[in-house]
């Protein structure tokens, strides 16, 4: 009787092994280069979902943002001096692409660390759609020495 238990157990697991093999074949097919599920999905890229690079360097504060899909005229970079903030806005109206109609808009704000010059902010857009915004550090104020004369007063001069 003990010889029949492994056979029954093997027969019991057969459908699970078949399903596991079929899942491996499906996974291999779906993940092969060029398949629908393994191709770049540029139409799904949104700047608010992309990784943003923010760097505090020795001489500047720098933000890099992937805004591929937006034209320079559709981007607005402005500084908010009362909040010490840089605001980036991108917006394009509804238009047709390979997958239908699409309309996108985003707003990102970055607070500058103290000691950076909002008046010197510069932005550039590379050909591959990377927007780089740089705020230079303010020059250190040179302390000027001022000699204050000491006046000697007598009791009769005091009020």
C-alpha positions in Angstrom: 0.0 0.0 0.0 2.9 2.4 0.7 3.9 2.2 -2.9 0.7 3.7 -4.1 0.8 6.9 -1.9 3.7 8.6 -3.9 1.9 7.8 -7.2 -1.4 9.4 -5.9 0.6 12.4 -4.6 2.3 12.8 -8.0 -1.0 12.6 -9.8 -2.4 15.2 -7.4 0.4 17.7 -8.2 0.4 17.2 -11.9 -2.0 20.0 -12.7 0.0 22.5 -10.6 3.2 21.5 -12.4 1.5 22.0 -15.8 0.3 25.4 -14.7 3.7 26.4 -13.5 5.3 25.4 -16.8 2.6 27.3 -18.7 3.3 30.4 -16.6 7.0 30.1 -17.4 6.3 30.0 -21.1 3.9 33.0 -20.8 6.4 35.0 -18.8 9.2 34.2 -21.4 6.9 35.3 -24.2 5.7 38.5 -22.6 9.2 39.6 -21.5 11.0 38.9 -24.8 12.4 42.0 -26.5 9.8 43.7 -28.7 6.7 42.2 -27.0 3.9 44.6 -26.1 4.7 44.4 -22.4 8.5 44.9 -22.7 8.7 47.9 -24.9 9.2 51.5 -23.8 6.0 53.4 -22.9 7.0 56.9 -23.6 3.3 57.9 -23.9 2.9 57.2 -20.2 5.8 59.4 -18.9 4.8 62.3 -16.7 7.3 64.7 -15.1 5.6 64.3 -11.7 6.2 60.6 -11.8 9.8 60.7 -13.2 12.7 60.8 -10.9 13.9 64.3 -10.3 17.5 65.1 -9.6 18.0 67.8 -6.9 21.5 68.7 -6.0 23.0 71.1 -3.5 26.5 71.8 -4.9 29.3 73.9 -3.6 28.4 76.9 -5.7 24.8 76.4 -6.8 21.5 74.6 -6.2 20.4 72.6 -9.2 17.2 70.7 -10.3 17.0 68.4 -13.3 13.6 67.3 -14.5 12.6 65.0 -17.4 10.0 67.0 -19.4 10.2 64.9 -22.6 7.0 65.5 -24.5 6.8 69.2 -23.7 8.1 71.9 -26.1 10.0 74.9 -24.7 7.0 77.1 -25.3 4.8 74.8 -23.1 7.1 75.2 -20.1 7.2 78.1 -17.7 9.8 78.5 -15.0 9.3 81.3 -12.4 10.6 82.4 -9.1 8.5 83.2 -6.1 10.6 85.6 -4.0 8.3 85.8 -1.0 8.5 82.0 -0.6 12.1 81.5 -1.8 10.8 79.0 -4.4 11.3 78.0 -8.0 8.1 76.9 -9.7 8.0 74.8 -12.9 4.9 74.5 -14.9 4.3 72.5 -18.1 1.1 72.4 -20.0 0.0 71.4 -23.5 -3.4 71.3 -24.9 -5.1 68.2 -26.1 -3.4 66.7 -29.1 -3.3 63.4 -30.9 -0.5 60.9 -30.5 0.0 57.2 -31.5 -2.4 56.1 -28.8 -5.3 58.6 -29.1 -5.8 62.1 -27.6 -3.7 63.3 -24.8 -3.5 66.4 -22.6 -0.9 66.9 -19.9 -0.2 69.4 -17.2 2.1 69.5 -14.2 3.4 72.0 -11.6 6.5 71.4 -9.4 7.9 73.7 -6.7 11.3 73.6 -5.1 12.3 75.6 -2.1 15.8 77.0 -2.3 18.1 76.6 0.6 19.1 79.9 2.3 22.0 81.8 0.7 20.9 81.3 -3.0 20.2 84.1 -5.5 16.7 83.9 -7.0 17.6 86.7 -9.3 20.4 84.6 -10.9 18.2 81.6 -11.7 18.9 80.1 -15.2 17.0 77.3 -17.0 18.1 75.2 -20.0 16.3 72.4 -21.9 18.4 69.7 -23.6 17.5 68.0 -26.8 16.6 64.8 -24.9 14.0 66.7 -22.8 16.0 67.3 -19.6 15.1 70.7 -18.0 18.0 72.0 -15.8 17.4 74.9 -13.4 20.3 76.4 -11.6 20.3 79.0 -8.8 23.8 80.3 -7.9 24.8 80.9 -4.3 24.9 84.5 -3.2 28.4 86.0 -2.9 29.5 86.2 0.7 29.3 89.7 2.0 32.7 91.0 2.9 32.7 92.4 6.3 34.0 95.9 6.3 35.8 97.2 9.3 34.6 100.5 10.7 36.3 102.1 13.6 34.0 103.7 16.1 35.5 106.6 18.0 35.2 106.5 21.8 34.0 109.8 23.1 35.0 110.7 26.6 32.3 112.5 28.5 32.5 114.2 31.9 29.7 114.3 34.5 28.8 117.7 33.5 28.1 116.6 29.9 25.7 113.9 30.9 22.0 114.6 31.0 
